[in-house]
Amino acid sequence: MIELTAERMAAAMGAELADRGPGEFPARAAIDSRGIEGGELFFGLAGANDDGGRFAAAALAAGAWGAVVTPGWAARLAGEGRFVFAVEDPLRALQMLARAWRRELGATVIGVTGSVGKTSVKDITRAILPGRVHASAENLNTEIGLPLTVLEAPAGTEALVLEMAMRGAGQIAELAEIAEPDVGVITNVGPVHVELLGSVEAVAAAKAELIGGIRPGGALVAPVEAGPLEPHLESVPGVIRFGPGGDVDAVRREPVASDSPGAAAGTVVTVATGHGDQEFSFPFTESHNLTNALAAIAAGLAAGSTPAELAVRSGRVSFSKLRGEHVRLGADGADRGLVVNDCYNANPISMRAALEYLAELDRDRKVAVLGLMAELGPERDRFHREIGEFARELGIGTVIGVGEVARGYRPDREVQDPAGAAAAVRELLGPDTAVLVKGSRAAGLEAVTEALVAAEGRAA
């Protein structure tokens, strides 16, 4: 429930209140008239090929509380018996209403960005923070998704954990203007979006826009090894560093045994902080996610929690879909292999981390199904070739490249599409097999795991 009066909403959005309707407050914001359930404030956003205002009448007829549209559409909606706000730019209105609600909530806001790991850091932070926490769902991390996330936060929310995506210069600054974070987290900077920005240094500058958006008195969390981000940190006081030798560091790790073959159930980690050492018990083992956990712990400490408050919730961590999901194949007790379904996105940093995890798994046969890594710019071929070489250095037995670009891995087998990859993997399955499936979203490699589950069954 967005507990702001219509007048306060109009003022926040710079809108004219063109009509009124029943109900004191809207339940949430919405941009798709097909998903109206009742009580939403519909925003008629302009698209590449259409004007969302055209669907406002349908949204109101479906039960929307009100609509935010351009003046021409607002005039047509007069007499519908719903709240109608007329504004020149509905997207900007959505963003400014989100900022007004963020201020009304008074919650501690943690903004998370970075080339790799931002979703996992968000997921871990959401899980370990005490109190009433609201966070970005899946990939609601853009100039549209972030304000929708804020406007979904119920009254009484004590902490907001907001993922911030970047595809160009100025976008992180735009998101920070909406979110006004108390704590900013930059997970790392690597060769991601180089095709759009031109260099890793330009990517670092774009990520560093978060620094200027942190509220006075707030805190910044960054890795010990910040690479091209480092020049942007030199003038920032009191940066909280995570990683080896940093303010938040893992000094001891102990795997937790699992009843299922092929992977441990979790990890007990002793974390050194400025507030003393604290033991955390996480339901995962991947080294890169343990690093992500250090970033989340640092964020929690910066937000005012104690190590003990964060540790008591560490067993509740779960990750967003397609990010390192373990899928055990086989029906009726058969073990047909373990699939690590990690195909939400891919770049040289995350690909190396995923391959290292595959190499660590306690199964003799290792298979990597690799799709393209997108947006790498003119050095795309080199990055793919180096990942293929890295897989062999780790002892990965079979590399399957999916699609033409994936030839750059110099794979053992080349296939044209996910269906071909699934067929190739089925020939290698068995109780000693572990399979990594990873590529950028454009590769659509989630279809590989879906096909394997359909053919082999999924173990309970």
VMD Tcl script that draws the C-alpha trace (Angstrom):
set ca {
  {0.00 0.00 0.00}
  {1.42 3.38 -1.05}
  {0.16 5.40 1.90}
  {0.35 8.85 0.34}
  {-2.71 10.96 -0.37}
  {-3.58 11.74 -3.96}
  {-2.53 15.34 -3.39}
  {0.88 14.31 -2.05}
  {1.37 11.94 -4.94}
  {0.48 14.64 -7.45}
  {2.96 17.00 -5.82}
  {5.71 14.36 -5.81}
  {5.15 13.54 -9.48}
  {4.65 17.11 -10.67}
  {1.26 15.99 -11.95}
  {-2.22 17.50 -12.18}
  {-4.93 15.53 -10.38}
  {-7.42 15.36 -13.25}
  {-10.05 13.10 -11.67}
  {-10.81 11.30 -8.42}
  {-12.14 7.89 -7.47}
  {-12.82 5.63 -4.52}
  {-10.19 4.25 -2.15}
  {-7.69 6.19 -0.08}
  {-4.42 4.66 -1.30}
  {-3.23 2.47 -4.20}
  {-1.90 -1.00 -3.43}
  {1.16 -0.77 -5.67}
  {2.39 0.62 -9.00}
  {1.90 -1.23 -12.30}
  {2.96 -0.70 -15.91}
  {1.24 -3.66 -17.60}
  {-2.55 -3.47 -17.93}
  {-2.69 -7.26 -18.45}
  {-1.45 -7.88 -14.90}
  {-3.96 -5.70 -13.07}
  {-5.41 -7.52 -10.06}
  {-7.17 -4.57 -8.42}
  {-6.03 -1.47 -6.56}
  {-2.95 -0.60 -8.64}
  {-1.78 2.82 -9.78}
  {-1.18 2.27 -13.51}
  {1.58 4.20 -15.26}
  {1.15 4.62 -19.02}
  {4.79 4.58 -20.04}
  {5.90 5.39 -23.55}
  {7.50 2.44 -25.37}
  {9.53 2.11 -28.52}
  {6.46 1.31 -30.59}
  {3.48 2.28 -28.46}
  {2.18 4.68 -25.82}
  {1.16 2.99 -22.58}
  {-1.54 5.58 -22.09}
  {-3.53 3.70 -24.70}
  {-4.00 0.88 -22.19}
  {-4.99 3.05 -19.23}
  {-8.76 2.66 -19.82}
  {-8.37 -1.12 -19.85}
  {-6.35 -0.97 -16.64}
  {-9.04 1.09 -14.92}
  {-11.77 -1.23 -16.20}
  {-9.82 -4.16 -14.73}
  {-9.86 -2.54 -11.30}
  {-6.85 -0.23 -11.16}
  {-7.07 2.42 -8.44}
  {-5.89 5.11 -10.82}
  {-3.69 6.00 -13.76}
  {-0.76 8.30 -14.49}
  {-0.81 9.34 -18.14}
  {0.04 12.22 -20.42}
  {-2.51 15.09 -20.56}
  {-4.12 13.92 -23.81}
  {-4.94 10.50 -22.38}
  {-5.99 12.02 -19.06}
  {-8.69 14.06 -20.84}
  {-10.09 10.88 -22.37}
  {-10.25 9.15 -18.98}
  {-12.40 11.86 -17.35}
  {-15.54 10.38 -15.88}
  {-14.12 6.85 -15.41}
  {-14.57 7.23 -11.63}
  {-10.89 6.59 -10.85}
  {-7.94 8.73 -9.85}
  {-6.28 10.18 -12.94}
  {-2.96 12.07 -12.86}
  {-1.87 14.08 -15.90}
  {1.88 14.46 -16.36}
  {4.18 15.09 -19.31}
  {6.56 12.20 -18.52}
  {4.96 9.18 -16.79}
  {8.33 7.41 -16.36}
  {9.80 10.37 -14.52}
  {6.61 10.54 -12.46}
  {7.05 6.87 -11.50}
  {10.60 7.55 -10.39}
  {9.75 10.64 -8.36}
  {6.83 8.93 -6.64}
  {9.19 6.11 -5.69}
  {11.60 8.62 -4.18}
  {8.76 10.23 -2.20}
  {7.69 6.81 -0.86}
  {11.29 5.92 -0.02}
  {11.46 9.09 2.09}
  {8.10 8.40 3.69}
  {9.19 4.89 4.68}
  {12.34 6.17 6.35}
  {13.91 2.75 5.77}
  {17.64 2.17 5.53}
  {18.40 1.78 1.83}
  {21.24 -0.39 0.54}
  {22.05 0.05 -3.15}
  {24.03 -2.76 -4.81}
  {25.81 -2.57 -8.15}
  {28.83 -4.17 -9.80}
  {29.90 -6.10 -12.88}
  {29.35 -9.49 -11.25}
  {27.53 -10.75 -8.18}
  {25.14 -7.88 -7.51}
  {22.05 -10.10 -7.55}
  {23.64 -12.66 -5.25}
  {24.86 -9.94 -2.87}
  {21.33 -8.53 -2.88}
  {19.87 -11.96 -2.15}
  {22.28 -12.63 0.73}
  {21.84 -9.15 2.20}
  {18.07 -9.48 2.09}
  {18.28 -12.82 3.91}
  {20.66 -11.83 6.72}
  {19.34 -8.39 7.62}
  {17.14 -8.29 10.72}
  {13.72 -6.68 10.78}
  {11.29 -6.06 7.95}
  {13.26 -6.14 4.72}
  {12.08 -5.54 1.15}
  {14.32 -6.18 -1.86}
  {14.41 -6.19 -5.63}
  {12.73 -9.27 -7.11}
  {14.61 -11.14 -9.85}
  {15.91 -8.46 -12.26}
  {13.82 -5.43 -11.22}
  {16.96 -3.30 -11.23}
  {16.49 -0.72 -13.99}
  {15.08 2.81 -14.24}
  {11.66 1.12 -14.34}
  {12.19 -1.93 -12.16}
  {13.85 -0.14 -9.25}
  {11.02 2.37 -8.65}
  {8.46 -0.43 -8.99}
  {10.36 -2.30 -6.28}
  {10.35 0.71 -3.97}
  {6.63 1.25 -4.48}
  {5.95 -2.40 -3.59}
  {7.55 -1.92 -0.16}
  {4.86 -1.97 2.54}
  {4.57 0.62 5.28}
  {6.77 -0.39 8.18}
  {9.62 -1.59 5.95}
  {12.86 -1.10 7.87}
  {15.38 -1.89 5.16}
  {15.30 -1.72 1.35}
  {17.91 -3.69 -0.61}
  {17.94 -2.43 -4.18}
  {19.90 -3.90 -7.07}
  {21.11 -1.33 -9.59}
  {21.84 -2.33 -13.17}
  {23.88 -0.30 -15.62}
  {24.02 -0.32 -19.41}
  {25.39 3.17 -19.96}
  {26.88 6.26 -18.40}
  {24.52 8.19 -16.12}
  {22.21 5.26 -15.34}
  {23.57 4.44 -11.87}
  {23.37 8.14 -10.99}
  {19.73 8.12 -12.11}
  {18.94 5.11 -9.92}
  {20.77 6.60 -6.96}
  {18.72 9.79 -7.32}
  {15.58 7.70 -6.88}
  {16.85 5.39 -4.12}
  {18.99 7.83 -2.11}
  {20.98 4.94 -0.60}
  {22.37 5.06 2.91}
  {24.81 2.29 2.02}
  {26.30 1.73 -1.41}
  {27.88 -1.59 -2.42}
  {30.08 -2.01 -5.49}
  {30.82 -5.71 -5.81}
  {33.58 -5.39 -8.45}
  {34.34 -4.01 -11.91}
  {35.21 -6.14 -14.92}
  {34.89 -6.37 -18.71}
  {31.09 -6.23 -18.77}
  {29.24 -3.78 -21.08}
  {32.56 -2.83 -22.68}
  {30.79 -2.97 -26.04}
  {28.57 -0.11 -24.87}
  {31.04 1.98 -22.87}
  {34.32 1.39 -24.69}
  {36.67 0.32 -21.88}
  {36.80 -1.26 -18.44}
  {37.83 2.14 -17.06}
  {34.62 3.65 -18.43}
  {32.66 0.82 -16.80}
  {34.36 1.64 -13.48}
  {33.44 5.31 -13.83}
  {29.82 4.39 -14.50}
  {29.66 2.10 -11.45}
  {31.34 4.80 -9.35}
  {28.36 7.10 -9.97}
  {26.82 5.33 -6.98}
  {29.31 7.08 -4.70}
  {27.87 10.51 -5.41}
  {24.34 9.30 -4.69}
  {24.97 8.02 -1.16}
  {23.26 10.10 1.51}
  {25.43 12.31 3.74}
  {26.79 10.22 6.57}
  {26.32 7.03 4.58}
  {28.86 4.32 3.81}
  {30.45 2.67 0.80}
  {31.35 -1.03 0.60}
  {33.97 -2.09 -1.96}
  {36.38 -5.00 -2.52}
  {39.95 -5.03 -1.26}
  {41.13 -5.60 -4.83}
  {39.13 -2.87 -6.57}
  {41.14 -2.74 -9.82}
  {39.99 0.05 -12.15}
  {37.54 1.22 -9.48}
  {40.40 2.18 -7.14}
  {40.98 5.75 -8.45}
  {37.35 6.56 -7.67}
  {37.73 5.39 -4.05}
  {40.75 7.48 -3.13}
  {38.73 10.49 -2.00}
  {35.95 8.51 -0.28}
  {36.36 8.46 3.49}
  {35.87 5.27 5.49}
  {35.33 2.78 2.66}
  {34.49 -0.63 4.13}
  {36.59 -3.22 2.31}
  {35.64 -6.87 1.98}
  {37.92 -9.73 1.00}
  {41.39 -10.98 1.98}
  {43.01 -8.57 4.43}
  {39.99 -6.28 4.44}
  {37.63 -4.98 7.11}
  {35.39 -8.01 6.56}
  {37.32 -11.18 5.78}
  {36.80 -14.94 5.95}
  {39.54 -16.32 8.21}
  {38.33 -19.91 8.35}
  {36.04 -22.09 6.21}
  {34.66 -25.55 6.94}
  {32.41 -27.47 4.53}
  {29.24 -29.05 5.89}
  {28.65 -32.63 4.78}
  {25.63 -33.46 2.62}
  {23.53 -36.60 2.39}
  {23.48 -36.21 -1.40}
  {26.55 -37.05 -3.52}
  {28.53 -34.51 -5.50}
  {28.38 -31.35 -3.40}
  {28.56 -30.22 0.20}
  {25.45 -28.93 1.93}
  {27.00 -25.64 2.93}
  {29.88 -23.86 4.61}
  {30.61 -22.64 8.12}
  {32.68 -19.48 7.83}
  {34.43 -17.53 10.56}
  {34.34 -13.89 9.52}
  {36.64 -11.27 10.99}
  {35.04 -7.83 11.34}
  {35.84 -4.65 13.17}
  {33.37 -5.87 15.79}
  {35.15 -9.17 16.41}
  {35.03 -12.61 14.80}
  {31.66 -14.22 14.07}
  {30.70 -17.65 12.75}
  {28.24 -17.80 9.85}
  {26.60 -20.94 8.47}
  {25.70 -20.59 4.77}
  {23.77 -23.11 2.63}
  {26.26 -22.89 -0.25}
  {29.90 -23.67 -0.92}
  {30.94 -21.69 -4.00}
  {33.97 -19.49 -3.40}
  {32.48 -16.62 -5.38}
  {29.30 -16.70 -3.29}
  {31.36 -16.73 -0.10}
  {32.96 -13.53 -1.41}
  {29.48 -12.19 -2.14}
  {28.55 -13.07 1.44}
  {31.43 -10.93 2.74}
  {30.07 -7.98 0.75}
  {26.59 -8.58 2.18}
  {27.94 -8.81 5.73}
  {29.83 -5.55 5.20}
  {26.62 -3.93 3.97}
  {24.71 -5.21 6.99}
  {27.34 -3.85 9.36}
  {27.30 -0.49 7.57}
  {23.50 -0.45 7.97}
  {23.86 -0.77 11.74}
  {23.44 -4.49 12.42}
  {25.79 -6.48 14.62}
  {27.67 -9.55 13.35}
  {25.57 -11.77 15.63}
  {22.30 -10.35 14.25}
  {23.44 -11.09 10.71}
  {24.82 -14.56 11.50}
  {21.63 -15.88 13.06}
  {19.89 -15.51 9.68}
  {22.70 -16.78 7.44}
  {21.09 -20.19 6.94}
  {18.06 -18.60 5.25}
  {19.88 -17.52 2.08}
  {18.30 -18.49 -1.23}
  {19.25 -17.22 -4.66}
  {17.23 -15.82 -7.52}
  {16.32 -18.20 -10.35}
  {19.03 -19.49 -12.75}
  {21.90 -18.43 -10.50}
  {23.89 -21.47 -9.48}
  {20.81 -23.64 -9.03}
  {21.65 -27.27 -8.31}
  {19.52 -29.73 -10.29}
  {20.01 -33.42 -9.58}
  {18.88 -35.57 -12.47}
  {17.30 -38.99 -12.19}
  {13.93 -40.50 -11.33}
  {13.02 -43.27 -8.88}
  {16.25 -43.02 -6.95}
  {18.57 -43.10 -9.98}
  {21.52 -40.69 -10.03}
  {21.96 -39.39 -13.57}
  {24.19 -36.48 -12.69}
  {24.30 -33.00 -11.16}
  {23.58 -29.86 -13.20}
  {24.67 -26.43 -12.01}
  {22.14 -24.20 -13.77}
  {23.89 -20.82 -13.84}
  {22.66 -19.29 -17.09}
  {21.18 -15.96 -16.01}
  {24.20 -14.11 -17.35}
  {27.87 -14.55 -18.19}
  {31.05 -12.54 -18.50}
  {34.75 -13.40 -18.05}
  {34.67 -12.88 -14.27}
  {31.55 -14.91 -13.54}
  {32.54 -17.59 -16.06}
  {35.86 -18.17 -14.31}
  {34.17 -18.37 -10.93}
  {31.60 -20.88 -12.19}
  {34.26 -23.06 -13.82}
  {36.31 -23.04 -10.62}
  {33.25 -24.23 -8.72}
  {32.63 -26.98 -11.27}
  {36.22 -28.14 -10.85}
  {35.75 -28.34 -7.07}
  {32.68 -30.60 -7.20}
  {33.18 -34.15 -5.99}
  {32.31 -35.87 -9.27}
  {34.87 -37.37 -11.60}
  {33.42 -36.31 -14.97}
  {33.13 -32.54 -15.50}
  {31.17 -31.07 -18.42}
  {30.89 -27.36 -19.19}
  {28.09 -26.22 -21.53}
  {29.09 -22.69 -22.51}
  {27.16 -20.11 -24.52}
  {28.26 -16.70 -25.67}
  {29.37 -13.95 -23.32}
  {27.68 -10.81 -24.65}
  {28.69 -7.15 -24.80}
  {32.45 -7.71 -24.59}
  {33.39 -5.32 -27.37}
  {36.22 -5.78 -29.89}
  {38.15 -8.22 -27.68}
  {35.25 -10.67 -27.59}
  {37.19 -13.45 -29.33}
  {40.11 -13.17 -26.92}
  {37.86 -13.37 -23.87}
  {36.13 -16.49 -25.19}
  {39.44 -18.14 -26.10}
  {40.89 -17.42 -22.63}
  {37.86 -18.95 -20.90}
  {38.23 -22.11 -22.99}
  {41.91 -22.30 -22.03}
  {41.04 -21.71 -18.38}
  {38.54 -24.59 -18.43}
  {41.27 -26.93 -19.62}
  {43.73 -25.65 -17.01}
  {41.15 -26.60 -14.39}
  {40.85 -30.09 -15.80}
  {37.30 -29.76 -17.15}
  {36.99 -32.90 -19.25}
  {34.44 -31.80 -21.87}
  {33.60 -28.30 -23.09}
  {30.45 -28.00 -25.24}
  {30.13 -24.70 -27.09}
  {26.61 -23.58 -27.99}
  {26.19 -21.28 -31.00}
  {28.58 -19.73 -33.48}
  {30.20 -17.27 -31.06}
  {30.93 -20.09 -28.62}
  {33.38 -21.54 -31.14}
  {35.79 -19.09 -29.57}
  {36.06 -21.44 -26.58}
  {37.59 -24.01 -28.97}
  {35.23 -26.57 -27.46}
  {35.45 -30.33 -27.65}
  {31.98 -30.32 -29.22}
  {30.16 -27.59 -31.10}
  {26.35 -27.52 -31.20}
  {24.01 -25.00 -32.76}
  {21.41 -24.59 -30.05}
  {20.31 -25.63 -26.52}
  {18.52 -28.71 -27.86}
  {21.78 -29.92 -29.39}
  {23.60 -29.20 -26.13}
  {21.09 -31.24 -24.13}
  {21.47 -34.17 -26.52}
  {25.26 -34.02 -26.21}
  {25.12 -33.87 -22.42}
  {22.78 -36.88 -22.19}
  {25.51 -39.04 -23.72}
  {27.78 -38.16 -20.78}
  {25.37 -38.42 -17.86}
  {25.83 -40.76 -14.94}
  {26.40 -40.75 -11.18}
  {29.93 -39.43 -11.65}
  {28.94 -36.47 -13.87}
  {28.68 -32.77 -12.97}
  {27.51 -30.33 -15.64}
  {27.82 -26.53 -15.65}
  {25.38 -24.67 -17.92}
  {26.38 -21.02 -18.36}
  {26.01 -18.23 -20.89}
  {24.53 -14.77 -21.33}
  {20.75 -14.48 -21.37}
  {20.76 -14.08 -25.13}
  {21.99 -17.68 -25.42}
  {18.81 -19.03 -23.81}
  {20.68 -21.87 -22.11}
  {17.99 -22.40 -19.47}
  {16.44 -24.61 -22.16}
  {19.33 -27.06 -21.74}
  {18.44 -27.85 -18.13}
  {14.74 -27.91 -18.94}
  {15.35 -30.49 -21.67}
  {17.54 -32.62 -19.40}
  {14.93 -32.63 -16.64}
  {12.21 -33.54 -19.14}
  {14.27 -36.45 -20.46}
  {15.92 -37.75 -17.29}
  {13.65 -36.64 -14.48}
  {14.59 -34.60 -11.45}
  {15.69 -36.23 -8.22}
  {13.68 -35.31 -5.15}
}
mol new
graphics top color blue
foreach p $ca { graphics top sphere $p radius 0.5 }
foreach p [lrange $ca 0 end-1] q [lrange $ca 1 end] { graphics top cylinder $p $q radius 0.2 }
display resetview
